[in-house]
Amino acid sequence: MFWNTKKSATQMHMKALTGERALVEAERVTKEALQGGSRRVSLSLSGVRACDASGVAALVRMHGALASRGMSLELSGACDELARKFWGLGLGRIWGLERPTAPSNGMVAA
């Protein structure tokens, strides 16, 4: 996995390019953001193709830890499958994800 991290006085941007352990690494970097005084953590999920219940739980924990300190978590670049999952769980809007496109099987997207 490769992470490109940019920090400023008010925000921390992280970009996950690949890796099954991307969310584990995101938790570690979020802890650094909490200690470093950043206002926002922005994660690109462009290299993440799947997220099980433990991954969703990790993101929810990160969101809660950041929100309790007046900080925010934003996600971007999620594939349609992940975006549908997060929107279906009511988390897409909270994390700033774009609504997914309709699936090819004709089902209506969440």
N, CA and C of each residue as an Amber inpcrd file, in Angstrom:
protein
   330
   0.8440000  -1.1730000   0.0000000   0.0000000   0.0000000   0.0000000
   0.8820000   1.2270000   0.0000000   0.4630000   2.2680000  -0.6940000
   1.1780000   3.5320000  -0.7390000   0.2460000   4.6380000  -0.3050000
   0.7270000   5.4680000   0.6010000  -0.0640000   6.6080000   1.0720000
   0.6590000   7.8790000   0.7240000  -0.0520000   8.8440000   0.2200000
   0.4810000  10.1690000  -0.0310000  -0.2260000  11.0960000   0.9390000
   0.4860000  11.6330000   1.8940000  -0.1310000  12.4630000   2.9300000
   0.3530000  13.8910000   2.8090000  -0.5870000  14.8250000   2.7570000
  -0.2710000  16.2550000   2.7360000  -0.9080000  16.8840000   3.9600000
  -0.1480000  17.6730000   4.6920000  -0.6670000  18.3120000   5.8880000
  -0.6010000  19.8240000   5.7400000  -1.5760000  20.5230000   6.3270000
  -1.5300000  21.9700000   6.4580000  -2.0420000  22.2980000   7.8500000
  -2.1040000  23.5690000   8.1610000  -2.5360000  23.9700000   9.4990000
  -3.9870000  23.6090000   9.7710000  -4.8080000  23.5020000   8.7370000
  -6.2320000  23.2790000   8.9620000  -6.7510000  21.9470000   8.4500000
  -5.9510000  21.1930000   7.7510000  -6.4790000  19.9480000   7.2180000
  -5.3880000  18.9350000   6.9660000  -5.8010000  17.6810000   6.8090000
  -4.8780000  16.6150000   6.4270000  -5.5510000  15.8470000   5.3050000
  -4.8720000  15.6920000   4.2100000  -5.4100000  14.9290000   3.0820000
  -4.6330000  13.6290000   2.9740000  -5.3480000  12.5520000   2.7780000
  -4.7090000  11.2610000   2.5770000  -5.2670000  10.6480000   1.3090000
  -4.4210000  10.0110000   0.5670000  -4.8840000   9.3500000  -0.6430000
  -4.4190000   7.9090000  -0.6290000  -5.3490000   6.9940000  -0.5230000
  -5.0410000   5.5540000  -0.5560000  -5.0640000   5.1120000  -2.0100000
  -3.9510000   4.6170000  -2.4940000  -3.9070000   4.1870000  -3.8880000
  -4.3080000   2.7320000  -4.0500000  -3.8560000   1.8720000  -3.1480000
  -4.2000000   0.4590000  -3.2260000  -4.1210000  -0.1510000  -1.8360000
  -4.6100000  -1.3480000  -1.7030000  -4.3520000  -2.1040000  -0.4890000
  -5.5760000  -2.5530000   0.2630000  -5.5420000  -3.8160000   0.6560000
  -6.6280000  -4.3750000   1.4480000  -6.6190000  -3.8160000   2.8690000
  -5.4610000  -3.3560000   3.3300000  -5.3320000  -2.8370000   4.6850000
  -5.4350000  -1.3140000   4.7220000  -6.0160000  -0.7280000   3.7040000
  -6.1080000   0.7310000   3.6050000  -6.8160000   1.3450000   4.8100000
  -7.8910000   0.7010000   5.2840000  -8.6350000   1.2900000   6.3960000
  -7.8770000   1.1750000   7.7140000  -7.0750000   0.1450000   7.8650000
  -6.2390000   0.0270000   9.0630000  -5.2340000   1.1800000   9.0760000
  -4.6200000   1.4270000   7.9380000  -3.6770000   2.5330000   7.8320000
  -4.3860000   3.8720000   8.0140000  -5.6070000   3.9920000   7.5100000
  -6.3720000   5.2250000   7.6760000  -6.6330000   5.5070000   9.1500000
  -6.9020000   4.4780000   9.9350000  -7.0930000   4.6780000  11.3730000
  -5.8230000   5.2170000  12.0150000  -4.6800000   4.6850000  11.6310000
  -3.4170000   5.1350000  12.1900000  -3.1720000   6.6090000  11.8630000
  -3.3890000   6.9830000  10.6020000  -3.1510000   8.3580000  10.1930000
  -4.1850000   9.2950000  10.8110000  -5.4160000   8.8130000  11.0190000
  -6.4330000   9.6270000  11.6800000  -6.0130000   9.9330000  13.1100000
  -5.4300000   8.9580000  13.7880000  -4.9150000   9.2110000  15.1370000
  -3.8640000  10.3110000  15.1170000  -3.0070000  10.2960000  14.1040000
  -2.0120000  11.3570000  13.9580000  -2.6900000  12.7080000  13.7460000
  -3.7600000  12.7250000  12.9580000  -4.4920000  13.9640000  12.7130000
  -5.0940000  14.5030000  14.0030000  -5.6210000  13.6020000  14.8310000
  -6.1940000  14.0090000  16.1150000  -5.1400000  14.6660000  16.9940000
  -3.9410000  14.1470000  16.9560000  -2.8580000  14.6970000  17.7690000
  -2.2640000  15.9580000  17.1480000  -2.3620000  16.0790000  15.8370000
  -1.7280000  17.1900000  15.1400000  -2.5820000  18.4260000  14.9590000
  -3.8380000  18.3900000  15.3740000  -4.6890000  19.5680000  15.2970000
  -5.3010000  19.8560000  13.9410000  -5.3470000  18.8850000  13.0440000
  -5.9990000  19.0890000  11.7530000  -7.4990000  19.2440000  11.9540000
  -8.1640000  19.9040000  11.0320000  -9.6100000  20.0990000  11.1190000
 -10.3850000  19.0870000  10.2840000  -9.7340000  18.5080000   9.2930000
 -10.4440000  17.6020000   8.3920000  -9.5170000  16.5000000   7.9250000
 -10.0520000  15.2970000   7.8460000  -9.3410000  14.1770000   7.2540000
 -10.1100000  13.7910000   5.9940000  -9.4270000  13.8120000   4.8710000
 -10.0440000  13.5010000   3.5850000  -9.3770000  12.2500000   3.0240000
 -10.1650000  11.2010000   2.8400000  -9.6430000   9.9290000   2.3520000
 -10.1480000   9.6450000   0.9520000  -9.2430000   9.3240000   0.0560000
  -9.6230000   8.8600000  -1.2660000  -9.6700000   7.3370000  -1.2230000
 -10.8220000   6.7870000  -1.5750000 -10.9960000   5.3350000  -1.6020000
 -10.8420000   4.7860000  -3.0130000 -10.1690000   5.5310000  -3.8710000
 -10.0680000   5.1300000  -5.2780000  -9.3720000   3.7880000  -5.4750000
  -8.5380000   3.3690000  -4.5420000  -7.8660000   2.0890000  -4.6680000
  -8.4840000   0.9930000  -3.8300000  -9.6320000   1.2690000  -3.2310000
 -10.3050000   0.2950000  -2.3660000 -11.5260000  -0.2390000  -3.1030000
 -11.5910000  -1.5440000  -3.2880000 -12.6890000  -2.1510000  -4.0480000
 -13.7140000  -2.8660000  -3.1720000 -13.3860000  -3.1030000  -1.9090000
 -14.3210000  -3.7990000  -1.0230000 -14.1520000  -3.2750000   0.3930000
 -15.2370000  -3.3530000   1.1460000 -15.2190000  -2.9060000   2.5320000
 -16.2320000  -3.7550000   3.2960000 -15.7350000  -4.5930000   4.1980000
 -16.6340000  -5.4320000   4.9720000 -17.1110000  -4.6810000   6.2200000
 -17.8520000  -5.3720000   7.0780000 -18.4190000  -4.7420000   8.2690000
 -17.3470000  -4.1500000   9.1760000 -16.1950000  -4.8070000   9.2690000
 -15.1410000  -4.2640000  10.1320000 -14.5620000  -2.9800000   9.5410000
 -14.5100000  -2.8880000   8.2170000 -14.0550000  -1.6580000   7.5700000
 -15.0240000  -0.5150000   7.7800000 -16.3220000  -0.8060000   7.6530000
 -17.3430000   0.2200000   7.9150000 -17.2570000   0.6630000   9.3770000
 -17.0980000  -0.2990000  10.2850000 -16.9820000   0.0320000  11.7090000
 -15.7680000   0.9160000  11.9720000 -14.6570000   0.6410000  11.2870000
 -13.4570000   1.4650000  11.4510000 -13.7220000   2.8980000  11.0020000
 -14.4080000   3.0600000   9.8710000 -14.7380000   4.4010000   9.3960000
 -15.6830000   5.1170000  10.3590000 -16.6540000   4.3990000  10.8890000
 -17.5870000   4.9970000  11.8570000 -16.8320000   5.4390000  13.1160000
 -15.8890000   4.5980000  13.5780000 -15.0720000   4.9780000  14.7470000
 -14.2460000   6.2320000  14.4560000 -13.6430000   6.2720000  13.2700000
 -12.8540000   7.4510000  12.8910000 -13.7320000   8.6930000  12.8610000
 -14.9100000   8.5670000  12.2510000 -15.8370000   9.6870000  12.1660000
 -16.2000000  10.1820000  13.5680000 -16.5280000   9.2550000  14.4620000
 -16.9020000   9.6320000  15.8240000 -15.7690000  10.3030000  16.5820000
 -14.5620000   9.7510000  16.4520000 -13.4080000  10.3330000  17.1440000
 -13.1220000  11.7430000  16.6390000 -13.2200000  11.9330000  15.3310000
 -12.9780000  13.2570000  14.7590000 -14.0850000  14.2330000  15.1390000
 -15.3450000  13.7920000  15.0100000 -16.4850000  14.6710000  15.3070000
 -16.4830000  15.1180000  16.7650000 -16.0470000  14.2530000  17.6610000
 -16.0300000  14.6240000  19.0790000 -15.0440000  15.7530000  19.3690000
 -14.1510000  16.0020000  18.4290000 -13.1720000  17.0920000  18.5880000
 -13.4210000  18.2240000  17.5840000 -14.6140000  18.2380000  16.9940000
 -14.9630000  19.2930000  16.0550000 -14.3050000  19.1500000  14.6960000
 -13.8610000  17.9500000  14.3780000 -13.1940000  17.6830000  13.1070000
 -14.1270000  16.8830000  12.2040000 -13.7510000  16.7340000  10.9430000
 -14.6200000  15.9900000  10.0300000 -13.8270000  14.9680000   9.2240000
 -14.5610000  13.9490000   8.7810000 -14.0360000  12.9140000   7.8980000
 -14.7760000  13.0140000   6.5830000 -14.0480000  13.1050000   5.4880000
 -14.6430000  13.1390000   4.1620000 -14.0420000  12.0220000   3.3270000
 -14.8930000  11.3440000   2.5670000 -14.4530000  10.2690000   1.6880000
 -14.7230000  10.6670000   0.2510000 -13.8570000  10.2310000  -0.6340000
 -14.0680000  10.4850000  -2.0590000 -13.5260000   9.2990000  -2.8490000
 -13.8660000   9.2590000  -4.1190000 -13.3060000   8.2660000  -5.0110000
 -13.7850000   6.8410000  -4.8130000 -14.8600000   6.6500000  -4.0640000
 -15.3610000   5.2950000  -3.8380000 -15.9610000   4.7410000  -5.1280000
 -15.6820000   3.4690000  -5.4070000 -16.3210000   2.8170000  -6.5500000
 -17.8270000   2.7640000  -6.2870000 -18.6020000   2.5310000  -7.3360000
 -20.0580000   2.5340000  -7.1820000 -20.5390000   1.5300000  -6.1410000
 -19.9110000   0.3650000  -6.0780000 -20.3280000  -0.6500000  -5.1110000
 -20.1740000  -0.1320000  -3.6710000 -19.0290000   0.4740000  -3.3750000
 -18.8250000   1.0250000  -2.0290000 -19.7530000   2.2060000  -1.7730000
 -19.9010000   3.0690000  -2.7690000 -20.7820000   4.2240000  -2.6010000
 -22.2150000   3.7670000  -2.3070000 -22.6900000   2.7400000  -3.0330000
 -24.0430000   2.2210000  -2.7700000 -24.1490000   1.6880000  -1.3450000
 -23.1100000   0.9790000  -0.8890000 -23.1090000   0.4340000   0.4640000
 -23.2020000   1.5660000   1.4910000 -22.3470000   2.5800000   1.3340000
 -22.3380000   3.6780000   2.3040000 -23.6310000   4.4880000   2.2700000
 -24.1650000   4.7640000   1.0670000 -25.4370000   5.4750000   0.9740000
 -26.5690000   4.6290000   1.5540000 -26.5470000   3.3200000   1.3090000
 -27.5670000   2.4280000   1.8570000 -27.5550000   2.3860000   3.3750000
 -26.3800000   2.5850000   3.9610000 -26.2620000   2.6210000   5.4210000
 -26.5190000   4.0140000   5.9960000 -26.8030000   4.9730000   5.1100000
 -27.0500000   6.3440000   5.5640000 -25.7730000   7.1260000   5.8430000
 -24.6430000   6.6650000   5.3390000 -23.3700000   7.3030000   5.6370000
 -22.8110000   8.1270000   4.4690000 -23.3360000   7.9230000   3.2840000
 -22.8140000   8.6240000   2.1100000 -22.8860000  10.1250000   2.2260000
 -24.0190000  10.6320000   2.6510000 -24.1960000  12.0830000   2.7960000
 -23.2850000  12.6280000   3.8850000 -23.2030000  11.9190000   4.9950000
 -22.3860000  12.3590000   6.1290000 -20.9240000  12.4940000   5.7190000
 -20.4390000  11.5640000   4.9090000 -19.0320000  11.5590000   4.5180000
 -18.7590000  12.2800000   3.2060000 -19.7800000  12.9140000   2.6330000
 -19.5790000  13.7140000   1.4310000 -19.3660000  12.9290000   0.1520000
 -19.8300000  11.6860000   0.1290000 -19.6800000  10.8720000  -1.0780000
 -20.7110000  11.2550000  -2.1310000 -20.2980000  11.2030000  -3.3860000
 -21.2530000  11.3980000  -4.4710000 -22.1970000  10.2110000  -4.5060000
 -23.4430000  10.4650000  -4.9100000 -24.3920000   9.3570000  -5.0560000
 -23.9130000   8.4320000  -6.1710000 -24.0470000   7.1360000  -5.9690000
 -23.5900000   6.1850000  -6.9990000 -24.5080000   6.1850000  -8.1990000
 -23.9670000   5.7310000  -9.3140000 -24.7790000   5.5790000 -10.5110000
 -25.6370000   4.3230000 -10.3480000 -26.6770000   4.2250000 -11.1350000
 -27.5590000   3.0620000 -11.0670000 -26.7900000   1.8110000 -11.4740000
 -26.9870000   0.6910000 -10.7640000 -26.3140000  -0.5510000 -11.1390000
 -26.7800000  -1.0310000 -12.5070000 -25.9380000  -1.7770000 -13.1700000
 -26.2330000  -2.2480000 -14.5270000 -27.3730000  -3.2500000 -14.5780000
 -27.7590000  -3.8420000 -13.4430000 -28.8290000  -4.8420000 -13.4450000
 -30.2170000  -4.2070000 -13.4160000 -30.2810000  -2.8650000 -13.5240000
 -31.5650000  -2.1830000 -13.5660000 -32.1160000  -1.7920000 -12.2140000
 -31.4450000  -2.1780000 -11.1390000 -31.9090000  -1.7880000  -9.8150000
 -31.6810000  -0.3090000  -9.5930000 -32.4930000   0.3110000  -8.7870000
 -32.3680000   1.7170000  -8.4820000 -31.3090000   1.8870000  -7.4030000
 -30.3890000   2.8380000  -7.6100000 -29.3440000   3.1020000  -6.6150000
 -29.9550000   3.7410000  -5.3730000 -29.3330000   3.4980000  -4.2210000
 -29.8180000   4.0460000  -2.9410000 -29.7450000   5.5270000  -2.9010000
